Amino acid sequence: MVTPSELYFHISRSLENGGIEDSRFEAMCITEHITGMKLQRLLLERSEIDKLKLTEADEIIRRRILGEPLQYLLGEWEFYGMPFYVGEGVLIPRADTETLVEFAIEEARKNGYYRILDLCSGTGCIACAVEAHVPDADITAVEISERAVSYLKRNIQLNKSKVKILKEDVLKIETAEKFENADMILCNPPYLTKEDMQNLQLEVQSEPESALFGGDDGLFFYRNITNIWKNVLSAGGMLVYEIGMGQESDVAEILKENGFNNITYKKDLSGITRVVSGIKG
C-alpha cells in the first residue's frame, strides 16, 4: 500500500537522485497532479494510491530526469493566477513575463488603452491575463505556429476569454496592415542570442527554437516588429516588449530610432529589467 504522502516522498527522492535541482517543489507539483489533492491534504491522507497512478508517476519521473520540462509532463501550468495548457511545440509561460502583464494592466487602466494586440502570443498567457483584468479590452492575439495556435484556442476556452486570434506572421507587413488605431501592442518575442542557444538548459532545449532564437544578437524581432508595427499604433499609443537580461539599452535605442519617446523600464522581482516600452510620438 502506498499513500499520497509516501508517493510524494518517493517522487522527491527520485528526482533528487536524478539531479533535479528543486526536487521538493517538482514532487509537490507531480503528486498534486497525480492525486488531485493539494499538498497539505495529501500529506495527511491515508488512502491507497491506485496502481495505474503509481505507474503514471514513475513514467513522469523517468521522463523528467531525462530532461523533459515539468510543465509539458503535467500538461498545464499556472500563470498570473490562471491555468494554461502547455505541451510540446509551445513556449512555457514563465514568471518573468508576469512583469509585462502587470505593467500592461496598469498602463491600460490608467490611459484607457482598450484596443490591444499581443504579438507572438504562443499560449495566449499574456493576452488572456491582461483581458481578465481589463475586461472592456478588445484584444487580438497574433501567432503563426499551428501548434501554438492549438494551445491558444484551448486556453481562451479554458479561461472563458474573449481574446480573438489571428494566425499570421508578425514579420509580414501584410499582417500589420490588417490593423489600425491600436492603443497598445504587447510582445514577448524570441530574444535569445546565438550564444544563448548554444548554452540552453536541457529542459529548455525541448521548447520550440522558433519561440526562443532572436538572431545572432537577439534583437532581430525587436528591430523588425518595431519597424513594421509602429504605424498600427494611434498617436500616444504604447509598444511594450519583454526583453532578455541586459537588452534594455539596445531595445530602447530601437524604439527611439522608430520615433518612440517616453521610454520606460520595469524590473522583475529579481531586480532585472524585464520590460521596455515607448510611446508613439
N, C-alpha and C positions, 0 to 999 in steps of 0.2 A: 504493500500500500504506500502510495506517495501522496502526501498532502500538498496543497498550494504553497505553503511556506517551505517545504522540503524541495519543491520544484524550483522555487526562487533561488535558494542557496546552491542547488545543483547547477543552475544556469550561471550564476555569478562565479562560482569556482571554475566552471568550464571555460568561460570567457576570459577570466583572469589567466588561467593556464595557457590559453590560446593567444595571449599577448594583446588582448583588448584593453585599452587604457582605462576607460570609465566603465568597468565591468559591472559595478553595482547598479548604476543608472540604467545601463542597457538591459541588465537582468530584470529590473523592475518593469521596463517597457515591454519586454518579451513576455514576462509572466502575466502582466495585466492583459496583454493581447490574447494569450492562450486561455486564461481563465475567465476573462470578462470582469474581473474584480480589481478594485483599487488596492494598492499595496497594504494600507492599514487593515483592510478587511482580510485579505488573503493570508496575512501573517498569523491571523487568529483562527482561520478556517481549518477544520479538521476533516473535511470530506475528502474522498479519494479522487485523484485525477484520473480521467479516462485514459486508457492505453493509447488511443489514437492521438490524444492531445500530447501525451509524452513523446510519441514518435514525431509529431509536428515540432515540438520544442527542440528535440535533438537535431532535426533537419535544419532548423533556423540557426542553431548553434554552429553546426558544421559549416553552413554557407557564410555565416558572419565571420568565422575565423579565417575562411578563405578570402575574405576581403569584400564581400558584397555589402552595400550600405544597409544599415539597420532599417532606415526608412523604407527602402524597397522591400525588405523582407516583411515588414509589418503591413505595407500597402497603404498606410495613412500616416499623416504627420500633422501636428498642431502648429499653426502659425497665427500669431496675433489673437490667440484665444479661439481660433476657428479650425475645424478639421479640413484637411485636404488630401485627396487621393494622390498617391505618388507611385512611381514604378519606373521600370527601365524605359529610357527614351525621354525623360523629362527631368529638368533641374529640380533638386530638392530644395524646398523653402528653408531659408536659414534665418536665425535670429537677427543677423546683421541687417537684413532687409526690413525688419520692423522699424528701423530708424527712418527709412524713407517713407514708410506708411504713416508713422506718427507726424512727420513733417508735412506730408501731403494733406492729411486730415486737418491739421491746424491751419495751414495756408488756405485750403479750400473754404473752410468755415469763415475765416477772417476776411477773405477777399471776395467771397461769393463766386468761387470757381466751381461751376457745375458741369460744364462740358469738358469732360476729361478723357484722355486717351492713355492707354497703358501699352507701350510698345515692347516687343519681345516678351510677351505675357507669360509664356510657359504654363504652369499650373493654374494661373489666374489668381495667385495668392494676393498680389498687390491690388488688383482691380476689385476683387471681392471684399477684401478687408477695408479698403477705402470706401466702397459703396455702402458697406454695413454701417459706417459711422458718418457718412454724408448721404443720407437716404434720398435726397432730392437730386443727387448727381446723375447725369446721363453719361455712363462710362462704356467705352468700347475697348475691348482687348484685341490687340493685333498680334498674330502669331502665325508663322509659316510652317512649322513642323506638324506633320499629320499626327504623329504620336502624342505630341504635346497638346494639340487641339482636342484629342480624345479625352485627355485628363481635364482640360479646361472646361469642356462641356459638362463632364460629370461633377466637377467642383462647383460650377454655377448652380447645378441642380441640388447638390448636397447642401449648399449654404442658402438655398432659396433666393438666389441673387438675380437681379435684373440686368446684369452686365451683358452687353452684346459682344459677339465675336466676329472678327474679320480675319479669314485665313489668307493672308497675303504677306509678301516680303517687304519689311520695313525699309529695305535699302533701295527700293524702286520708287522713282518719282511718281509713277502712276498710282501707287498705293497712297501716298500722301495727298495726291490730288482728289481723292475721294472725300476728303475732309476740308472744312474751313471753319474759321472763327472758334477754334478751341480755346478754352480758358487755361488749361493745364495739360502738359504732356509729361507722363511719368515713364521712366525707363531704367530697367536693370539689365544692361546689355552684357554680352560676353566681354570680359576685360582682362583675362589672364594673358600674360606675355608668353613669348616662345620659351623663355627660360622657366617661367612658372609651369608651363605644360610638361616640361621635362622633369619636374620635381613634384608631381602630384602625389598626394597620399593615395594609398592603394584603393580605398573605397571611392575616392573622387574619380578615379580612372573609369569607374562604371558609369559615370554620368556622361551625357552626350557632349562630345567635343564642340559641337556647333553652339552649345549654350555656354561654353567656357572660354574658348580661344578668341581673343580680341586682336589678333595680328601680332607681328613681331614685338611692337612696343605696347600692346594692349589698348591702343587708342583708336583703332580702325572704326569701330562703331560710333564712338563719340564724334569723330570728325564727320562721318557721312550722315548720321542721323541728324545732327545739328544743322548741317547744310541743307538737307532735304526737307526737314520738318519745320524749320523756323517760320516759313511762310504760312503754315497751317494755324499758327497761334494768332489770336487777336492782339492788338496793341495792349501792352500791360499784362499779357499772358505769361505764364511761367513754364519753363522747362526744368525738370527735376531729374537728376541722374543719381543712381547708386554708383560708387566708384570703388576701385581697389585701393589697398593701402599705399599711400604716397602719390596718388594720381591727382590730388586736388589742384595743384598749380597748373598742370597740363590741361586738365578739363576746363578749368576756369578760363584759361587763355583761349581755348577753342570757342567757348561761349562768347567771350569778348570780341574775338575776330569776326563773329557772326552777328554782331550788333546787340548782344545782350548786356544788360547792366544790372546794378544792384545784386552782384554775385554774393551768394550766401552759402555758408558751410555749416554742416551739422555733424557732430561726433556721435559715435555709438557708445554703448555702456562701457566699453574698454578704453575710451578716450581716443579712438581712431576716427579721423574724418572719413565719414561714410557716404555723405550726401553733398552734392554741389548743385546749386540751382542758379538760374538767371531769369531776369525779366526782359521780355521783348521790348525794345525801345520804340 
